[in-house]
Amino acid sequence: MKIAVDARRIRPFSTGIGQFTNQLIRATGKIAVEQNVVLDLYLFDQPGLDYPEPVNFKFTDVPLGHPREKYHFKRRLAQDKPDLFLAPAHFSLPTECPQISIVYDLCFWHYPRLYPEALVEKFKSSLDKKISNSDLIFTISESTSNSLYSYIEGNEFNNLPTIKEIDQNTHPAFINENQPAATEKIPSLPEKFILFVGRIQPLKNISLLVEAYHQIYDKISQDLVLVGDTGWDYQELMRKIENGPSPERIHLSGVILENEKLAEIFRQADLYISPSLCEGFNRPLIEAMHCRTAVLASDIPVHREVAGDAGLYFPVDDADRLAEQIFEISKNKKLKRNLVKKGSRKIQKYSWEKGARKLLENARKILHDK
């Protein structure tokens, strides 16, 4: 069986979809040889590419969103004749062979007012094409599957693909259980801090976190560190920080692409907080649990799905409750230890290998049924 993969999101320092694709393909490559499977990766020529033997590189110079993108891939696939096409990013197209796509979230559909209008239309168009072109759609959580079912029910599609969840984990830099404790603090970080990681944009609800921190900054020793690049409509948040009572204790580090460095930041943090209004999975939660950092998250279904009893939860619109919980965890060492202990158990369920085996199992089933 030969699987063609649109791997153009993979970069030397991949995040988001690129990180997911990279790790899933690495795991799949490790077991592909025992199952007589070949993976053809269509991606950009770049240094540092290192994959297991059954992975072949089919280099391309057609960027994402290029006007000739569809023509290019149809021509390449017709030439290479794969048995199946895997579309792990937003790109999808009609193919002669069966197609598996991956959907990460439908937050643009749940909260369209928090996205630029053009981006909502782009995401909707991409999702509609995936539904129309795919034999199977993998989602990254049960919550995303439920959203996708609701989306499909509310629209008319000629094709109704099978929908299943696929297992995942995170980058090995976070997973390594033998990683030694840090002997030196990263110089740019405060001595003690609360951590948030993610794009700085309204959907992440960081304004609530800043509001809660303002209520208790003078009662706790931790600063607040926000790690991530800026997205859209972040200016109001910047003003809230600058005009607040403690701008010197809120640190914006920008995006950190090196996973080893980001993992070290997680390990040094006293507490990880995700105040998001919507997520497809929220990988930083399991990164925090891998790094033995306590988790505090907004009370949305996917957060409870990912962290379970290893997290504490607060309403997405209740800064007072969030402030109370930050204070409680900061002062209650036993509570923090219990959260960390539960997190260490929870992460045992996450596995790239399970995801890879599920991918290959379903690919074979699709080809058999054809």
N, C-alpha and C positions, 0 to 999 in steps of 0.2 A: 504493500500500500504506500502510495506517495501522496504526501500532504503538502500543498503549497500554502505558505503563510505570509500575509502582508505584515512584515516586521519593520516597517519604516519608522515606527515610534521608538525603536530601540536605539539608545545613544550610550556613549561611555558612562554618563551619569544619568540614567533614566529615572524618571519619577512617574507616578500615576499609571497610565495605560502602558507606557514604555516599560516600567518596572514590572508590571504584571506579566506582560508578554515575554519579557526577557527570562524571568524566573520559571514561568510555565513551560517555555520551550526548552530551557536547560533540563528541567525535570523530565520532560517528555523524551528528550534526546537520550537520557541515561537508560531508559527502558525500551526505547524504540528498536534498538538492535536485537533484543531478545524476541521482539514481536515482528521482525521483518518489515519494519516501517522506515521510510526515508522522509526527512523533513527538508523541504526547499524553502529557504528564507529569502524573501525579496526585501532587500534593505540597502542602505547607503554604504559605500565602501568607507571604512573607518578603522583606525588602529585599535588594537586590544580585543578584537573579536576572538573568542575562544569557546567553542561548543563541542559537545561529544561528537564522535565520528559519524553517526548517521545524519548529521545536519550539513546540508550543502548551502553555499551562498550563491544567490542569484542577484547580483548587484544591479541596482537601478539608480538613475539620477533624476527620476520624476518625483518632485516633492509632493507632500500632502496638499490636496486642494488645487493642483495644477490643472489647467484646462484640458490637457491631453491625458489626464490620469486614467480615466475610464478606458480610453482607447488603448493606452499602453498596457494595462493589465489584461485586457481581453486578448490582445495580441500575444503577450507572453504566455498566458495560460493555454491558449490554443496551440502554441508552439511546444510547450513543455508537457502538456497533457497529464496534469495531476489527477489523482482519483478523487481528491476532495480539496476544497479551498477553505482556509481558516481566516476569518476577518476579525481580528481582535480589537481593532480601532474603530473610528467612526465610519471609515470607508467601507462601502459595500457595492457590489454590482451584480447584474445577472450573469450567471456562469453556466457552462454546459455541464460541469460536474456538480455534485452536491456541495452545499456550503454550510459551514457552522460559523455563527457570529457570537460575539460577547457583548452584553449590555451591562453597564456599570451602575447607572442610576437614572432616575427620571425626575430629578430635582427641578429641571427646567419646566416640567409639566406641572409639578405641585406648586412651585413658587415662581411663575413667569415674571412677576413684577420685580423680582430681585435680579433679573438678568437683562442685559441689553437686548432690545427687541430683535435685532439681527441675529444674535446668538441663539435665541429661542427658536427662530425659524430654521437656522442651520441644524440645530440638534434634532428638531422635529423631522426635518427632511431626511436626516441620516437614519433616525430610528425607523421611519416609515420604509425606507429602502431595505434596511436589515430584515424587517418583518416580511416584506414582499419577496426577498431574495433567498432567505435562509430555510434550510430543512430543519435546523435545530438552532435554538438560541440558548446559550448558557448565560445565566446571571450570576453575580458574585454574592448574592444573599437571598434568603427567603423573602425579605422585605422588598427587594427589587423585583423578584418574581411576581409578588402580589401586585405591585404597581404596574408591571408590564401587562398582566392579565386584565387589569382595570382599563388600561390604555387601549388595549386591543378591543375590548368589549364596547368602548365608546367610539370606535372608528370602524370603518368598513374596509376589510382587506380580503383580497381574493385568495391569498395564501395564509394559512394559519400554521406556523411552525410549532414544533414541540418546544417546550420551555423546561429547562432543568437548572439546578444550581451546581456550580463547580467549586471544588475546594481550592483554597489558596493559603498562603502564609505571608512571609515578608522576606526581605533581603537577609542573606546569611550573617551579615554583620550584627544583626539584632538577635539572631537565633543562637549563636554560638554560646553554649552553656559553660564552656571553659574559658570564656573571656575573663581575663583578670580584672579585678577592681582597679579603677583609675588611680594611679599613683600621683598624678598631677592634675590640677584643675585646668580647664581650658581658660587661658588668660582673659578672654573677652567676656566671660560669664561672671555674674555675681556669685558670691560665696554660697548663698542659698536662694533657690528660685522655684517658682511655679512655671510650668511649661505649656505652651500651645504650639502645635505644628500644623500648618495648612495655609492655603492661599488667603490673603487678606482681602475679603470681599463680604458683602452683606449676608450671604447665605450661611456663612460660618458663625454669624451671631457674636462676633468678638466684642462688639459694643457692650453686650450684656456682661461679659467677663470683665471688661474694664470698669464698668459701673459697679460691679460687685467688689472688685479689688479696691476701688476708691473708698468703699465703706469700711474696710478693715486693714488697709495698708499700715496704719499706725499701731495695730494690735498684733501683727505678725512680723517675723524676721525675714520672710521670703520676698524677693523682688518678683516681678512678672516678666517672663521672656516670651516674645512672640517670634516664631521662626516661620518664614514663608515669604514668597514674592507677592507683590501687590497685584490684584486683579482689577476689578472695576468698582467705582463708587466707594473708594476707601477714604476719601478726603475728610468726611465727617468724623470718622473714627480717629484720624490723626488729630483733628481739632479737639476732640474729647480728651485725648491723651495729653496734648500740649496745654490745654486750659484747665486740666484737673489738678488736684491737690498734690500729686506725686509723680510728675512727668519724669523725674530723674530715676524713679524706681521701676519704670516700664521700659523694657529694652526691645527694640526691633532689630533683629539680626539680619533680615533679608533671607533669601533662599540659601539653603545649604545642600549641595548636591552630593557631597561625599558621604556615603552611607556609614562608613566607619566613624566619621566625626559626628554625624547626627546621632548614631547609636550611643556614643559617649555622652552626648548632651542629655539624652533620655536617662542614662544611668546616673547622671549627676543631679537630675531634677528631684525635688522633694515630692512633687505631685504633677500629674498630667491632667489637663482639663480640655474637654471638647464640648463647646456650647452650641454646636451646629443645629440649624433648623431642619436640615435634611442631609442624608448621606446614602451612598449606595452600599458601603461597607464600613469605611473609616479605618484604614489600615494602621494609622498611628495608635489606635487603642491596643492592638496586639503587639505593636512595637514597644509600647510602654510596659505591657505585661511581661514580654520577653526580657525586658531590661530591669524588671523588679521595681517598677515605679507604680505607685498607687494611681488609680483611675477614678476620675469624677467626670460625669457626662450628662448632657441634656437627655431628658426622658423621651426619647423617640424610639420606635420599635427596633430599628436596626442596631442601636447602641445596646439595648438589652439582649438582642440576638448575639452580638459579637462578644460582649463582656460578661453577660449574665450576672451572677452574684459576686463577681470580682470587681464590680463598680458600684459607686453611689450615684444617684440620679436626681436631677432637679428640673422643674418645669422650664420650658424654653423662654418664658417671659418673666421669670421670677428672680430678679437680681438679689433680693433680700435672702431668699432661700439658698442661693448659690454662695453668698457671702457667709452665711451661717455654716455651710458645709466646709468651705475652705478653712474657716477658723477651727471647726471641730477636728478636721483631719490634721491640721497643723499642730494642734495641742494634744491630740490623743494618739500616742505612739502605738498602743495596742490595736486601735482601729486600723491604722495604716499597715501594720504588720499582717493583720488578718486579710486585708485587701490584696496585699502582695502575694500572700500564700495562696489565696483563691485564684489569683491571676496566673500563678505558676502551674496550677492544675488546668485552668481553662485553655491555655495555649497548646496543650497536648493534642487537642482535636484538630489543629490547623496543620495542613500538609500540602506541599506542592506535588509530592509524589501521588497522593490521592487524586489531585486534580488532573495530573497527567494520565493516570490510568483511566479515569472517567472519560477524558477526552478521546483516548484511543478506543476504549470500549464502545463508545457511542458512534465514533466514526465507522467502525466495523459494522455496527448494527445498521447504520444508514445505508452503507454500500450493499449489505446483504439484502435489505428490504427493497433496494432499487432493482 
